[in-house]
């Protein structure tokens, strides 16, 4: 046996012993994410309400206000103000009616919001500094959360690719992609969260989100349960705007 061959065999043996003696450990880790908005100046938060529409099956204003207040009570250091939901649609309609420059829209009945374009007559409310400043004074100058919520049914059809199990003549299993035409229906949720400084009435931050869920055409799902399922996807992003959040994961260590 040559010296080079001996060295090679020794190296292989050493590597084999090292691998055999190596243990793998998964350690949970948390990565902090800094908030998008500095809310250190606020001790209170008021989820005031939302301009909502899309369907009559879910009250997007009331349900979103309740859900965000509940989340903020447990995951925010600010005190959540409990009060009646503000009638923002009525406030916006009244201020628009008294404005000489407000555009007329005869195609959409008052108070009916079905499409995104139906929100436009109410958008001016969020820029009404005096109104939000008065609300802030009434509730001791909190951070105010408001915005719009569109939750609407949708239908879609087309070619969908899915995995299908097949077995050959020897019973061996494999998965192959199959393209089929499907008709699906579900819901789309499009909230816009607006954060207003209750001290000045000015907008501090605004963010848009969109989530959708689709089911087979023969599957039925209550609108309210679909709404909560979609909101569950959005809540972490909403909370990350106000407070630092942590992403959980694992790291593999060798010993």
Secondary structure, 3 states (H helix, E strand, C coil): CCHHHHHHHHHHHHHHHHHHHCCEEEEEEEEEECCCCCCCCCCEEEECCCEEECCCCCCHHHHHHHHHHHHHHHHCCCEECCCCCCCHHHHHHHHHHCCCCCCCCCCCCCCCCCCHHHHHHHHHHHHCHHHHHHHHHHCCCCEEEEEEEEEEEEEEEEEEEEEEEEECCCCCEEEEEEEEEEEEEEEEEEEEEEEEECCCCCEEEEEECCEEEEEECCCCCCHHHHHHHHHHHHHHHHHHHHCCEEEEEEEEEEC
